[in-house]
Amino acid sequence: MQKTKLYLNRMIKNNLYQILLIFLLFFAILITNFYSINKKNNEDDLINFLNNFYLKKSLNLIVNNLTPKFSYIDFEVEKRDTFEKIIKQLNLPSTERELVVNKLSKFKFVNNLYRGQKISFKINNSKPIKVFEISIEKSKKKTFVFYRKDDSDKFEHKEISKNLDQVIVYKESIIKNSLYASAINKGIEPNIIIEFARIYGFQIDFQRDIWKNDSFQIIYETYLDPDNKVIDTGKILYANLILQGKENDLYIFKTKDGYEHFDPAGKSVKKSLMKTPINGARLSSNFGVRKHPILGYNKMHRGTDFAAPEGTPIMASGDGKIIRSRWCGGGGNCIKIRHNSTYSTVYAHLKSFARGIREGARVKQGQIIGYVGSTGMSTGPHLHYEVIVNGKKVNSQKLKLPSGKILKKKERELFEVNKIKLNVLKSKLISSQ
């Protein structure tokens, strides 16, 4: 008995380490099992909690309140964008898209968007999703806002005019390389430069008549926002292009037909056709027989070619109706304008047409109708320009065009008063610089 007891004591003592390990293992198993049971219970409690009706209702309310009632989306119109194309980019039901397009398409300016135009949408995210408000920039000075009346399918609109300050600007510069480059360097807005070229384009060939160190003076209107940023420009009030020391003053004056520019003698610079329909171009090929640059043989060239960088704006030589605006084979993209029963003009190899230029549309003299390209049978970017008189193509550079009207009697008296005012304004602006 004693031996057995001693043996057991010795065995326990020798195996104490193993017994301790067994105990720790048993304890770990016990704790793990307890945790697993509680975890299961906790998971069950969590599932029951999440399935609670009131909790679901509360969560839905929170989520709905976190989602904004209105979303705001801004667009800047790109080339070839249409209102319908822009609407399709919105996450709207098809019925809503069709409704908005149909309601707004009756407004002409909505169907004639221009590059860079700003359009903003305010969308009600409440189901069903609807367009609440649309703001369309009609011009730099005006914005049209279309808004939904109540919750109906009817849209009302209002016009908002921007609060702009008119500032009269005087600029002058010596022409170093080109008129355009010199004007840009003086900070003159591009559309003013184009208008300047237009009013002088009746009498001056910008390639041949302007020499280095000639100069110009110009007075024009600008419209500034509250941050003094130029938002828009207005009329050219006075211009003077000094060529080889000879001044060519022009003064704006309002007649019964609208604003025109007149020389100091009261003679309008406006003629039936402009001498050149493009600014800053180089005369690269005259009217007459020449070796065709592609075909390689002598051929009559019944137009005048003006080489210019791709994208250079092209102007309508005179008022008229577009009778062709499409692909013309070797002429590439081309435009033909009928000015009256006597005169027509053709513009060929265009890169693209300007906004609103289509067959049947009417254009004004100096209006941008397209951009220089090299489409069709062409070796480089240029404008092929034709003048047709009584159905016959003639040399545009030698054509004698009817002179503009001369102010008489009462109009002439009013013009002289206006001329004095503009000369006084010019003196004040120069002295203030």
C-alpha positions in Angstrom: 0.0 0.0 0.0 2.8 2.3 1.0 4.7 1.4 -2.2 1.7 2.2 -4.3 1.3 5.6 -2.6 4.9 6.5 -3.1 4.7 5.4 -6.7 1.7 7.7 -7.3 3.4 10.6 -5.6 6.5 10.2 -7.8 4.4 9.8 -10.9 2.4 13.0 -10.1 5.6 14.9 -9.3 7.3 13.7 -12.5 4.3 14.5 -14.7 3.3 17.8 -13.1 4.3 19.7 -16.3 2.2 17.6 -18.5 -0.8 17.9 -16.1 -0.4 21.7 -16.1 -0.4 21.7 -19.9 -3.5 19.6 -19.9 -5.3 22.0 -17.5 -4.4 25.0 -19.6 -5.6 23.3 -22.7 -8.9 22.4 -21.0 -9.3 26.0 -19.8 -8.7 27.4 -23.3 -11.3 25.1 -24.8 -13.7 26.1 -22.1 -13.2 29.9 -22.7 -13.4 29.5 -26.5 -16.6 27.6 -26.3 -18.1 30.2 -23.9 -17.1 33.0 -26.4 -18.6 31.1 -29.3 -21.9 30.7 -27.5 -22.0 34.4 -26.6 -20.9 35.4 -30.1 -23.8 33.4 -31.5 -26.1 35.0 -29.1 -24.7 38.4 -29.9 -25.1 37.8 -33.6 -28.7 36.7 -33.1 -29.4 39.8 -31.1 -27.8 42.0 -33.8 -29.9 40.4 -36.5 -33.0 40.8 -34.5 -32.0 44.4 -33.9 -31.4 45.2 -37.5 -34.7 43.6 -38.5 -36.6 45.8 -36.1 -39.3 47.7 -38.0 -38.7 51.0 -36.2 -35.0 50.8 -36.7 -35.5 50.2 -40.4 -37.8 53.2 -40.6 -35.3 55.4 -38.7 -32.4 54.3 -40.9 -34.4 55.0 -44.1 -35.3 58.4 -42.8 -31.7 59.2 -42.0 -30.5 58.0 -45.5 -33.2 60.0 -47.2 -32.2 63.1 -45.4 -28.5 62.5 -46.1 -29.3 62.4 -49.9 -29.7 66.1 -51.1 -33.2 67.0 -52.4 -31.6 68.9 -55.3 -28.6 68.2 -57.4 -26.9 70.8 -59.5 -25.2 70.0 -62.8 -23.3 72.4 -65.0 -22.4 72.1 -68.7 -20.2 74.1 -71.0 -21.4 73.6 -74.6 -18.8 72.0 -76.9 -18.6 71.8 -80.7 -21.6 70.0 -82.2 -23.4 69.8 -78.9 -27.2 70.1 -79.1 -29.7 70.7 -76.2 -31.1 67.2 -76.8 -27.6 65.6 -76.6 -26.8 67.4 -73.3 -30.2 66.3 -71.8 -29.3 62.7 -72.7 -26.3 62.9 -70.4 -28.5 63.5 -67.4 -29.7 60.6 -65.3 -33.4 61.2 -66.1 -36.3 59.0 -67.0 -36.9 58.9 -70.8 -40.3 60.5 -70.4 -38.8 63.4 -68.5 -36.1 63.9 -71.1 -38.6 64.0 -73.9 -40.8 66.5 -71.9 -38.0 68.9 -71.3 -36.8 68.9 -74.9 -40.3 69.4 -76.3 -41.1 72.2 -73.9 -37.9 74.2 -74.6 -37.3 73.5 -78.3 -39.8 76.2 -79.3 -37.3 78.7 -78.2 -35.0 79.4 -81.1 -31.8 80.1 -79.1 -32.1 76.8 -77.3 -31.8 75.0 -80.7 -28.8 77.2 -81.7 -26.2 76.6 -78.9 -22.7 78.0 -79.3 -19.4 76.7 -78.1 -18.5 77.8 -74.6 -22.1 78.6 -73.7 -23.0 77.8 -70.1 -26.1 75.6 -69.2 -27.0 74.6 -65.6 -29.6 72.2 -64.4 -31.3 71.9 -61.0 -32.7 68.4 -60.5 -35.2 67.3 -57.9 -34.0 63.9 -56.7 -37.4 63.0 -55.1 -39.0 60.1 -57.0 -39.9 60.5 -59.8 -36.7 62.4 -60.7 -37.6 65.7 -62.4 -35.8 68.8 -63.8 -36.7 71.7 -61.5 -34.8 74.5 -63.2 -32.7 75.2 -66.3 -30.4 78.2 -66.7 -29.1 78.9 -70.2 -26.7 81.7 -70.9 -28.2 83.5 -73.9 -25.4 86.1 -74.1 -22.6 87.5 -71.9 -25.2 90.0 -70.6 -28.3 87.8 -70.3 -29.4 84.5 -68.9 -32.7 82.7 -69.5 -34.0 80.7 -66.5 -36.7 78.0 -67.1 -38.4 76.7 -64.0 -41.2 74.2 -63.3 -44.5 75.7 -62.2 -45.5 74.0 -59.0 -45.1 70.2 -59.7 -46.8 70.3 -63.1 -45.3 69.6 -66.5 -45.4 73.3 -67.4 -42.3 75.5 -67.6 -42.2 79.2 -67.1 -39.2 81.4 -67.9 -37.6 84.7 -67.0 -34.7 86.7 -68.3 -32.0 87.8 -66.0 -29.7 90.7 -67.0 -26.2 90.8 -65.4 -25.2 93.9 -63.6 -22.4 95.2 -65.8 -20.6 98.5 -65.9 -19.9 100.1 -69.3 -16.3 101.3 -69.6 -15.0 103.2 -72.7 -11.5 102.0 -73.7 -8.8 103.7 -75.8 -5.9 101.7 -77.3 -3.2 102.5 -79.7 -0.2 100.6 -81.0 2.5 100.4 -83.6 2.1 97.4 -86.0 5.3 95.3 -85.9 4.3 92.0 -87.5 0.6 91.9 -88.1 -2.4 94.0 -87.1 -3.9 91.0 -85.2 -0.7 90.2 -83.2 -0.2 93.9 -82.3 -3.8 94.3 -81.1 -3.6 91.1 -79.0 -0.4 92.3 -77.4 -2.2 95.5 -76.4 -4.9 93.5 -74.7 -7.7 94.2 -77.2 -10.4 91.6 -77.2 -10.4 89.2 -80.3 -14.0 90.1 -81.4 -13.1 93.8 -81.4 -10.1 93.0 -83.7 -12.4 91.1 -86.0 -14.8 94.0 -86.1 -11.9 96.5 -86.7 -10.8 94.3 -89.6 -14.4 94.2 -90.9 -15.0 98.0 -91.1 -11.6 98.6 -92.8 -12.0 95.5 -95.0 -14.1 97.4 -97.5 -11.1 99.6 -98.5 -7.9 98.0 -97.3 -6.0 94.9 -98.2 -4.5 93.8 -94.9 -1.8 91.8 -96.7 -0.6 94.5 -99.2 -1.6 97.9 -97.7 -0.2 97.5 -94.1 3.5 98.0 -93.6 5.8 97.6 -90.6 5.6 100.5 -88.2 2.1 101.6 -89.4 -0.1 102.2 -86.4 -3.7 102.3 -85.2 -6.0 103.9 -82.7 -9.3 102.6 -81.4 -12.0 103.5 -78.9 -14.6 100.9 -78.0 -17.1 99.8 -75.4 -16.5 97.1 -72.8 -18.8 95.7 -70.1 -17.3 94.7 -66.7 -18.6 92.6 -63.9 -18.3 93.6 -60.2 -14.8 92.1 -60.2 -13.8 94.4 -63.1 -13.5 91.4 -65.5 -14.4 92.1 -69.1 -17.6 90.1 -69.7 -18.5 91.5 -73.1 -17.6 94.2 -75.6 -19.8 96.7 -77.5 -19.4 99.0 -80.5 -16.2 100.5 -81.9 -16.9 104.2 -81.5 -13.8 105.5 -83.3 -11.0 103.9 -85.3 -7.9 105.3 -87.1 -5.6 103.2 -89.2 -2.4 105.1 -90.0 -0.8 103.8 -93.2 2.5 105.3 -94.3 1.7 108.4 -92.3 -1.8 108.8 -93.8 -4.7 108.8 -91.3 -7.9 106.9 -92.0 -10.4 108.1 -89.4 -13.7 106.3 -89.0 -16.6 107.5 -86.7 -19.6 105.6 -85.7 -23.0 107.1 -86.4 -26.6 105.8 -86.1 -28.7 106.2 -89.2 -32.2 105.0 -89.8 -30.7 101.6 -90.9 -28.7 101.2 -87.7 -25.1 102.0 -86.7 -22.5 102.4 -89.4 -18.9 103.8 -89.7 -18.2 106.9 -91.7 -15.1 108.8 -92.8 -14.6 112.5 -91.8 -16.4 113.6 -95.0 -19.6 111.6 -93.9 -19.1 108.8 -96.4 -20.0 105.3 -95.3 -17.2 102.7 -95.6 -19.8 100.1 -96.2 -19.8 98.7 -99.7 -21.8 96.0 -101.4 -18.9 93.5 -100.8 -15.8 93.5 -98.6 -12.5 93.6 -100.4 -11.1 90.7 -98.4 -13.3 88.3 -96.3 -10.4 87.2 -94.0 -8.0 89.0 -91.7 -4.3 88.4 -91.5 -4.1 86.1 -94.6 -1.5 86.1 -97.3 -2.5 86.3 -101.0 -1.1 83.0 -102.2 -2.6 82.6 -105.6 -4.2 85.2 -107.9 -7.1 84.9 -110.3 -6.0 83.6 -113.8 -4.2 80.8 -115.5 -1.7 78.9 -113.3 -0.1 75.5 -113.0 -2.4 73.5 -110.8 -0.5 72.4 -107.6 -2.1 68.9 -107.6 -3.0 68.1 -111.2 0.3 69.5 -112.5 -0.9 71.2 -115.7 -2.0 74.8 -116.5 -5.5 75.5 -115.6 -7.7 78.6 -115.2 -7.9 79.6 -111.5 -11.3 81.4 -111.2 -10.8 82.7 -107.7 -8.3 84.2 -105.2 -6.5 82.1 -102.6 -5.6 83.4 -99.2 -3.2 81.3 -97.1 -3.9 81.5 -93.4 -3.5 79.2 -90.3 -6.1 76.5 -89.9 -9.1 77.8 -88.0 -8.8 81.4 -89.0 -12.3 83.0 -89.1 -13.8 83.7 -92.5 -16.4 86.5 -92.9 -19.3 86.9 -95.3 -18.3 89.6 -97.9 -21.8 91.1 -97.8 -25.4 90.6 -96.7 -27.1 87.7 -98.4 -28.7 84.3 -98.3 -26.7 81.0 -98.1 -27.6 78.9 -101.1 -24.9 76.2 -100.6 -23.4 74.9 -97.4 -22.0 71.4 -97.9 -19.3 69.3 -99.3 -18.4 70.4 -102.8 -16.0 67.7 -104.1 -12.6 69.2 -104.9 -13.7 72.4 -103.1 -14.1 70.5 -99.9 -16.5 72.2 -97.4 -17.8 75.2 -99.2 -20.3 78.0 -98.9 -22.0 80.0 -101.6 -23.9 83.3 -100.8 -26.3 85.1 -103.1 -26.0 88.8 -102.2 -28.5 90.1 -104.7 -29.4 89.6 -108.3 -25.9 90.7 -109.4 -23.4 89.4 -106.9 -22.6 86.0 -105.4 -19.5 84.8 -103.5 -18.0 81.3 -102.9 -15.8 80.2 -100.0 -14.0 76.8 -100.4 -11.7 74.3 -98.5 -13.2 75.3 -95.1 -12.3 73.3 -92.1 -15.8 73.7 -90.7 -18.9 76.0 -90.8 -19.8 78.5 -88.1 -22.7 78.1 -85.8 -26.1 78.6 -87.6 -24.6 78.4 -91.1 -26.9 76.3 -93.2 -28.6 76.5 -96.6 -31.4 79.0 -96.6 -30.0 81.1 -93.7 -29.4 84.8 -94.1 -26.1 86.3 -93.1 -24.8 89.9 -92.4 -21.8 91.5 -93.9 -18.8 90.7 -91.8 -20.5 87.7 -90.0 -18.3 84.7 -89.3 -19.4 81.9 -91.6 -16.6 79.4 -91.3 -13.0 78.6 -90.6 -9.9 78.1 -92.8 -9.1 74.5 -93.5 -7.6 72.3 -96.2 -10.5 70.1 -97.2 -11.0 68.8 -100.7 -8.3 69.1 -103.3 -5.9 71.3 -101.4 -2.2 71.3 -100.5 -2.5 73.3 -97.3 -4.8 75.5 -95.2 -6.2 78.4 -97.3 -9.4 80.1 -98.4 -10.4 79.9 -102.0 -12.6 82.9 -102.6 -14.7 83.6 -105.7 -16.8 86.6 -106.7 -19.5 86.0 -109.3 -21.1 89.0 -111.2 -24.1 88.3 -113.3 -23.2 84.6 -113.4 -19.6 85.2 -114.4 -16.6 84.6 -112.1 -14.4 87.7 -111.9 -11.2 88.9 -110.3 -12.2 90.0 -106.8 -9.1 92.1 -106.3 -9.7 94.2 -109.4 -13.5 94.5 -109.0 -14.8 98.1 -108.5 -17.5 97.9 -106.0 -20.3 100.5 -105.4 -19.3 103.1 -102.8 -21.1 103.6 -99.6 -23.7 106.2 -99.1 -22.9 109.9 -98.2 -24.7 111.6 -95.4 -26.7 114.7 -96.4 -28.7 117.5 -94.9 -29.9 116.8 -91.3 -28.1 113.5 -91.0 -24.9 115.2 -92.0 -25.3 118.0 -89.4 -25.9 115.4 -86.7 -22.9 113.4 -87.9 -20.7 116.5 -87.6 -21.8 117.1 -84.0 -21.2 113.4 -83.2 -17.7 113.6 -84.8 -16.8 116.6 -82.6 -17.9 114.7 -79.4 -15.9 111.6 -80.4 -12.8 113.8 -81.1 -13.2 115.4 -77.6 -13.6 112.0 -76.0 -10.4 110.8 -77.8 -8.4 113.8 -76.4 -9.7 113.1 -72.9 -8.8 109.4 -73.0 -5.4 110.1 -74.4 -4.6 112.7 -71.7 -5.8 110.4 -68.9 -3.3 107.7 -69.9 
